[in-house]
Every structure is written in structure tokens, then in C-alpha cells.
Amino acid sequence: MEEDKQSKVGDWEARKYFMGFDWAKDHHEVLVLNREGQTVLDLQIKHTAEGWNVLHDKLVNLAGSDLSTIAATIETNCGPAVERLLVLGCTVYPLNPKAAQRYRDRKVPCGAKTDHLDALSFADALRTDGHAWRQLKPEDPKVQELRLMCRDEIQLIGQRTALINQLQHALQEYYPAVLEAFEDWTIPAAWEFVIRFPTPEVLKQAGKRSWEKFLHVQHLYRSDTYPKRLEKFARASEFCGNSAVTNAKSMLAVSVAKQLRVLQQQLKLYRDRIEKLFQEHPDHGLFGSLPGVGEKLGPRLLSECGDNRDRFEDSESLQCYAGTAPVSFQSGQIHRVKFRRACNKHLRTAVHLWADLSRKKCTWAQVYYRQKREQGKSHACALRCLGQRWLKILWKMWQTGTPYDERVHTANQVRHGSWLLTLTTAE
């Protein structure tokens, strides 16, 4: 979901009822207040079609057929509960979990917590402060699908990494020669080798011609690595585990290798679908023009930013959302700057990777990064600073619908007298 601009006063005046919605896995607590703060509806519904139908009927009896007059707040901005509230026609205002805790403490300073209390405190907070909150706006289904698929792809890649680690650990116990033969265990050829030659004994019996055929079929013939691999294969049985360890761990290694094979096939399907969705979006040329984004980071950046231009009123809003902007704490003579933790973690990771890759494609980005490192900043902090600068550029491109052009950016540096220009020309 995307948060729209601050509600206009006229729109807020149209809200007659204020719903606090405390969601759970199998049931939801619902409490509705009127403008005077009186409870007009208090019930618990099950997360079933019947439960949601009961809520719909109750709300229609209360507010009539136009349920947009009911403002609802919930402690999340995505998920099935949010989707169904929007389908009902309610005007939804998401509530940050930290703010939700503060509103609860305002109602009950002793620290008590119940689902009913949460619904009451949320509804009352919306009634008193909701005029300044951002309304949740339904987003393009294609963007939503792209974002969910990108996030799921990242999780599947994490699972692949975990399986690779498990495979390497098993091979270390009984088949160390194979670990030395393949440096990169993210390539399917390494997994296929374990399946084809699961033990040192099988590898020895297969013979040199089988080894050579496998390497040729898997396109692994390289003049610098081919002889070394054959040498390691020939010595595989000289240093390996005993028969008990080999029998047990070879079954595990083959099982994990086959899981990796299936997982890689699914990742290929994900990648094809993501690329298709990205190419179909009108902003694909804009995000694809960014230096260093490649085929993976472009879709991730687009899906996390969305396509609603009113979502971020300035570049600072986007920088805060992505977590590159620091948090300032000032009290009297005390002034501290902290790392921003409340942000979109998926977007922050994508920006971090993008900033790092952009250094290899863009001269000014490399100069900027090096300057930050010379100032004593860590690698991660320097990339965060570079990401902060890139997001300012991205926001302007996003607002104007203009792809990135290095010549235009250089002209802007000249016009503003950027210190980076001096360092860049000195390279």
C-alpha cells in the first residue's frame, strides 16, 4: 500500500466515524467512535468470510451505504486485513507500531495491554489526531505484484545460500577435494557434480574420461582451471572420510544438491516474471537508466518506491523512507545524530547495493565515496552517504519522469559549483 498526501481539511470533515482495528491471525477487535468520542460499535470478528460480512453489515447499519465516511486505523500498512478494509470502502490510515504504543500509554499509563484497549486507543487517536495523518491509497496491482515477487526472490536467495552452506559443510567432512575443485558454489554445475559423483569412490571408478566429459558438458573447460580440477579429482580418494561418514554425508550432500537444483529452477521462473513486470511498467526506462542497478536492483527500487508521485513530497521524505537520512536528537546543548532504524528495510538494502555498484559505473560516485572514506567514515557509512545523494537525484528524475543522463548531471554540477566537479576533473 502507498500513503497518499496529507488529507485535505474538507475530506477530513467528511469522516463521521473513527474505527480502531486491532488485527490478529484468526480474529480482529473492532471499535468505532463518533465525533464526540462515544462508542457506537464494539465487536470482535473472526478472520473468515462470515466474520467480514458481519462487519460489513454492522458498518452499513451505522453509516449507510457510503462507508468512506468511516475512517479506520490499523497497526500496519499491508496485509489481508488492510486489503479487506479498503474493499469495504473505509478510508484507511496506517499507524506506526511505535506511535501505537505511545497512544496506548496515553490511555493507560500503567502499561496494561489488551486487544480491546488497543482498538479503543487507536480509534481515539484517529479521532483527535487523524487530520494530520496520511491516508492509505490502493496501489497498482502490477507494482504490488512486482514488489512481493522481488521480496520473495530475496528470501529464496537466502534459502539457497543456507543450502549451499549446508552442502559445503557436508562435503568438508568426507569429500574435501570437491570443495577445492569448485571455487563458486552458486553455480549449478557444482551441485550437478555432487549428484553425478557423490563419493570419492564413485569419482575414482568413473575415470578421467567421465570427468572430462562432465566439465565439457557443463561448459567448465578453462585453460587455467581445467588441469587443476583434473588433478584434484585424481587425488580425491587420498584424503576423505571413513566409510560410515561417507555413506551418511554423501546422502545428505546429494539431497541438498537436488534441493538446490529445484530451487534454482524456481528462481529462474521468478527472475523471468520480475523482468517481464519491470519491462511492462512505464517507469522501467527511468529506473533502468540508473548506473549500477542492473537487472535485479532496478525492479527492486521501482517496486519499493511505487508509481504514486505524490507519495514523497520532497527528496528528504524519500531519503528518510529509505533509511539513508540520519536521525537528529537535540536537547539543550546536546546534539546527537543517530542511525535511522525506522525505515523500509528492503529499500535501504537495495539502495546500499546500488550505491556500491554505482562506484564502478560512475566517476563522480567513486570520487564521492573515496572522499567520505578519507574523512574517516566506514565503508557502510560512506555508501549510505552516497545513497543519500543518489536518492536526491532519483527523486527529481521520478518527479519529472526523466531518465538519468550523466551529461545533464555534470551540467548541474557546473551550474551549482559542486566541490565534486573539481575532484572529478582532477582524476
C-alpha positions in Angstrom: 0.0 0.0 0.0 1.0 3.6 -0.5 0.5 6.5 1.7 -1.1 9.5 0.0 -0.5 13.2 0.8 -1.9 14.7 3.9 -5.7 14.7 3.9 -7.4 17.9 3.0 -9.5 19.6 5.6 -12.6 19.2 3.5 -12.0 15.5 3.2 -11.4 15.1 6.9 -14.6 16.8 7.8 -16.5 14.2 5.8 -15.3 11.5 8.2 -18.1 10.9 10.7 -16.9 7.7 12.5 -13.5 6.6 13.6 -12.6 2.9 13.7 -9.8 1.3 15.7 -8.9 -2.0 14.2 -6.6 -4.4 16.2 -5.8 -7.2 13.8 -4.6 -10.8 14.6 -4.2 -14.0 12.7 -7.6 -15.5 13.3 -9.7 -12.7 14.7 -9.9 -8.9 14.9 -11.0 -6.4 17.5 -13.1 -3.5 16.1 -14.2 -0.4 18.0 -15.9 2.6 16.4 -16.3 6.1 17.9 -18.3 9.0 16.7 -17.0 12.6 16.6 -17.9 13.2 20.3 -15.8 10.1 21.3 -18.8 7.9 22.2 -18.6 4.2 21.3 -21.1 3.3 18.6 -19.8 -0.1 17.7 -17.8 -2.6 19.7 -17.3 -6.2 18.4 -14.8 -9.0 17.7 -14.9 -10.7 14.3 -13.3 -13.9 13.0 -10.9 -13.6 10.1 -13.4 -15.5 7.8 -15.7 -14.6 5.0 -18.6 -14.8 7.5 -16.8 -12.5 10.0 -16.1 -9.8 7.4 -19.7 -10.0 6.2 -20.9 -9.3 9.8 -18.6 -6.3 10.0 -19.8 -5.0 6.6 -23.5 -5.3 7.7 -22.8 -3.5 11.0 -21.0 -0.7 9.3 -23.7 -0.2 6.7 -26.3 -0.1 9.5 -24.2 2.5 11.2 -23.1 4.8 8.4 -25.2 3.9 5.4 -24.0 2.7 2.0 -21.1 5.2 1.8 -18.5 3.7 4.1 -15.9 6.2 3.1 -17.3 8.3 5.9 -15.7 5.8 8.3 -12.0 6.4 8.9 -10.2 3.3 10.0 -6.7 3.0 11.6 -4.7 -0.2 11.8 -1.2 -1.0 13.0 0.2 -2.0 9.6 0.1 -0.7 6.0 -0.2 -4.0 4.2 -1.7 -7.5 4.5 -5.1 -9.2 4.2 -6.8 -7.0 6.9 -5.8 -3.8 5.2 -6.9 -5.1 1.8 -10.3 -6.0 3.1 -10.8 -2.7 4.8 -10.1 -1.0 1.5 -12.5 -3.3 -0.3 -15.2 -2.4 2.3 -14.8 1.2 1.2 -13.4 2.5 4.5 -10.8 5.3 4.5 -7.7 3.7 6.0 -4.9 5.5 7.9 -2.0 3.2 8.9 -0.5 3.6 12.4 3.2 3.1 13.1 3.7 0.5 15.9 5.8 2.9 17.9 3.2 5.5 17.7 0.5 2.9 18.6 2.4 2.1 21.8 2.6 5.8 22.7 -1.2 6.2 22.1 -1.8 3.2 24.3 0.3 4.6 27.1 -1.5 7.9 26.8 -4.8 6.0 27.6 -3.3 3.6 30.2 -0.1 4.9 31.7 0.2 1.8 33.9 1.3 -0.3 30.9 -1.8 -2.5 30.7 -2.5 -4.0 27.2 -5.5 -5.8 25.7 -6.8 -6.1 22.2 -9.9 -4.1 23.2 -7.7 -1.4 24.7 -5.6 -1.2 21.6 -8.7 -0.8 19.4 -10.0 2.0 21.7 -6.7 3.9 21.9 -6.3 3.6 18.1 -9.8 4.9 17.4 -9.5 7.8 19.8 -6.0 8.7 18.4 -7.5 8.8 14.9 -10.4 10.9 16.1 -8.2 13.6 17.7 -5.0 13.5 15.6 -6.1 11.8 12.3 -6.5 15.1 10.4 -2.6 15.2 10.1 -2.2 11.5 9.2 -1.6 10.2 5.7 -4.3 8.2 4.0 -3.5 4.8 2.6 -4.1 4.7 -1.1 -4.6 1.5 -3.1 -1.7 0.9 -5.4 -1.3 -0.5 -8.9 -1.7 -4.3 -8.7 1.3 -4.7 -11.1 3.6 -2.7 -8.8 2.3 -4.7 -5.8 3.0 -8.0 -7.5 6.4 -6.8 -8.6 7.3 -5.8 -5.0 6.1 -9.0 -3.5 7.9 -11.1 -6.1 11.2 -9.2 -5.5 10.9 -9.6 -1.8 10.1 -13.3 -2.2 13.0 -13.7 -4.6 15.4 -12.3 -1.9 14.1 -14.8 0.6 14.6 -17.7 -1.8 18.1 -16.5 -2.5 18.7 -16.5 1.3 17.4 -20.1 1.4 19.8 -21.0 -1.5 22.7 -19.5 0.5 21.7 -21.6 3.6 21.6 -24.8 1.5 24.9 -24.1 -0.1 26.5 -23.6 3.3 24.9 -26.9 4.4 26.3 -28.7 1.3 29.8 -27.3 1.8 29.8 -28.3 5.4 28.8 -31.9 4.5 31.5 -32.1 1.8 34.1 -30.8 4.2 33.6 -33.9 6.3 34.0 -36.6 3.6 34.8 -35.0 0.2 37.2 -32.0 0.6 38.7 -32.4 -2.8 35.5 -31.3 -4.4 35.4 -28.1 -2.3 38.8 -27.2 -3.7 37.9 -28.0 -7.3 34.9 -25.6 -7.4 35.5 -22.1 -6.1 32.0 -20.8 -6.8 29.3 -22.9 -5.2 26.4 -20.8 -6.5 26.8 -22.3 -10.0 24.5 -25.3 -10.7 27.5 -27.2 -12.2 29.0 -27.7 -8.8 25.7 -29.2 -7.5 25.4 -31.4 -10.6 28.9 -32.7 -9.9 27.9 -33.9 -6.4 24.9 -35.6 -7.8 26.9 -37.3 -10.6 29.9 -38.2 -8.4 28.5 -38.4 -4.9 31.6 -40.1 -3.3 35.3 -40.2 -3.9 35.0 -43.9 -4.8 32.4 -43.2 -7.5 34.6 -40.5 -8.8 37.6 -42.8 -9.0 35.6 -45.6 -10.7 34.2 -43.2 -13.3 37.7 -42.4 -14.6 39.3 -39.4 -16.3 37.2 -39.6 -19.5 34.0 -39.1 -17.5 35.5 -36.2 -15.6 36.5 -34.5 -18.9 33.1 -35.2 -20.4 31.3 -33.6 -17.4 33.4 -30.5 -17.5 32.8 -30.0 -21.2 29.1 -30.6 -20.9 28.8 -28.1 -18.0 30.9 -25.5 -20.0 33.6 -25.6 -17.3 36.6 -26.0 -19.6 39.0 -23.2 -18.9 42.7 -23.4 -19.7 43.6 -22.0 -16.2 41.3 -24.2 -14.2 40.9 -27.4 -16.2 44.2 -29.1 -15.3 43.9 -28.2 -11.7 40.4 -29.7 -11.4 41.6 -32.9 -13.0 44.5 -33.1 -10.6 42.2 -32.6 -7.6 39.7 -35.3 -8.9 42.6 -37.7 -9.2 43.6 -37.2 -5.5 40.0 -37.2 -4.2 40.3 -40.6 -2.5 43.6 -39.9 -0.9 42.1 -37.7 1.9 38.4 -38.3 2.7 36.1 -39.5 5.4 35.8 -43.1 6.6 33.1 -45.4 5.1 30.5 -44.6 7.8 30.9 -40.8 7.4 31.0 -41.1 3.6 27.8 -43.2 3.4 25.9 -40.8 5.7 27.1 -37.5 4.4 27.0 -38.4 0.8 23.3 -39.0 1.1 22.9 -35.6 2.7 25.1 -33.9 0.1 23.1 -35.4 -2.8 19.8 -34.5 -1.1 20.8 -30.8 -0.6 22.2 -30.6 -4.2 18.9 -31.8 -5.6 17.1 -29.2 -3.5 19.4 -26.6 -4.9 18.6 -27.8 -8.4 14.8 -27.4 -7.8 15.3 -24.1 -6.0 17.4 -22.7 -8.9 14.7 -23.6 -11.4 12.1 -21.7 -9.3 14.4 -18.7 -9.0 14.7 -18.7 -12.8 10.9 -18.5 -13.0 10.9 -15.6 -10.5 13.5 -13.8 -12.5 11.6 -14.1 -15.8 8.4 -12.9 -14.2 10.1 -10.0 -12.5 11.8 -8.9 -15.7 8.5 -9.1 -17.6 6.7 -7.0 -15.0 9.5 -4.5 -14.9 9.6 -4.1 -18.7 5.9 -3.6 -18.8 5.9 -0.7 -16.3 6.1 2.8 -17.7 9.0 3.7 -15.3 11.3 0.9 -16.3 13.4 3.1 -18.5 13.8 5.7 -15.7 14.9 3.2 -13.1 16.8 1.1 -15.6 18.9 4.1 -16.6 20.5 4.5 -13.1 24.2 3.5 -13.1 24.8 0.1 -11.5 21.3 -1.0 -10.9 21.5 -3.9 -13.3 18.6 -6.4 -13.9 17.9 -7.0 -10.2 18.1 -3.7 -8.4 16.1 -1.8 -11.0 12.9 -3.8 -10.3 13.5 -3.7 -6.5 13.9 0.1 -6.5 10.9 0.6 -8.7 8.6 -1.7 -6.6 9.6 -0.2 -3.3 9.2 3.4 -4.5 6.0 2.7 -6.3 4.5 4.9 -9.0 2.5 7.4 -6.9 4.3 10.7 -7.4 2.5 12.3 -4.5 3.8 9.8 -2.0 7.0 11.7 -1.3 6.6 15.5 -1.2 10.4 16.1 -1.3 13.6 14.2 -1.6 14.1 14.3 2.2 10.9 12.2 2.6 12.3 9.5 0.2 15.7 9.6 2.0 14.0 9.1 5.4 11.8 6.3 4.0 14.9 4.5 2.6 16.9 4.9 5.8 19.8 6.9 4.4 18.9 10.1 6.3 20.2 10.1 9.9 18.0 10.9 12.9 18.8 14.0 14.8 18.5 14.3 18.6 18.7 17.7 20.1 18.0 18.8 23.7 19.5 21.9 25.2 23.2 21.8 24.4 23.1 18.2 23.5 23.0 17.3 19.8 23.5 13.8 18.5 23.0 12.1 15.2 21.9 8.5 15.1 21.4 5.8 12.5 17.9 5.6 11.2 16.3 2.3 12.0 12.6 3.1 11.3 12.5 2.8 7.5 11.8 0.5 4.6 14.5 -2.2 5.2 14.0 -3.7 1.7 14.6 -0.3 0.0 17.5 0.5 2.3 19.2 -2.7 1.3 18.6 -2.1 -2.4 20.0 1.5 -2.1 23.1 0.2 -0.3 23.8 -2.3 -3.1 23.0 0.2 -5.8 25.4 2.8 -4.2 28.2 0.3 -4.1 27.7 -0.8 -7.7 27.4 2.7 -8.9 31.0 3.4 -8.0 32.1 1.1 -10.8 29.9 2.8 -13.4 30.1 6.5 -12.4 33.2 8.5 -11.8 31.7 11.1 -9.5 30.2 8.4 -7.3 33.6 6.8 -6.9 35.2 10.2 -6.1 32.4 11.0 -3.6 32.8 7.6 -1.9 36.6 8.0 -1.7 36.2 11.4 -0.2 34.0 10.1 2.6 36.4 7.3 3.3 39.3 9.8 3.6 37.1 11.7 6.1 37.3 8.6 8.4 33.9 7.2 7.6 33.4 3.4 7.4 32.6 1.6 4.2 28.9 1.2 5.1 28.6 4.9 6.2 30.3 6.1 3.0 27.8 4.1 0.9 24.9 5.4 3.0 26.1 9.0 2.3 26.4 8.1 -1.4 23.0 6.6 -1.4 21.6 9.7 0.2 23.0 11.7 -2.7 21.7 9.3 -5.3 18.2 9.4 -3.8 18.1 13.1 -4.2 18.8 12.6 -7.9 16.3 9.8 -8.2 13.5 11.8 -6.6 14.0 14.6 -9.1 14.1 12.1 -12.0 11.0 10.3 -10.6 9.0 13.6 -10.4 9.9 14.7 -13.9 9.9 11.3 -15.5 13.3 11.9 -16.9 15.9 9.0 -17.2 19.4 9.5 -15.8 21.8 11.3 -18.1 25.4 11.8 -17.0 25.8 14.9 -19.1 22.8 16.6 -17.5 24.1 15.8 -14.0 27.5 17.1 -14.9 25.9 20.3 -16.2 24.0 20.7 -12.9 27.3 20.2 -11.0 28.9 23.0 -13.1 25.9 25.3 -12.5 25.9 24.8 -8.8 29.7 24.9 -8.4 29.8 21.4 -6.8 33.1 20.5 -5.0 32.8 17.1 -6.6 33.3 18.5 -10.0 36.8 19.8 -9.0 37.8 16.4 -7.6 36.3 14.6 -10.6 38.2 16.6 -13.2 41.4 16.1 -11.2 41.1 12.3 -11.6 
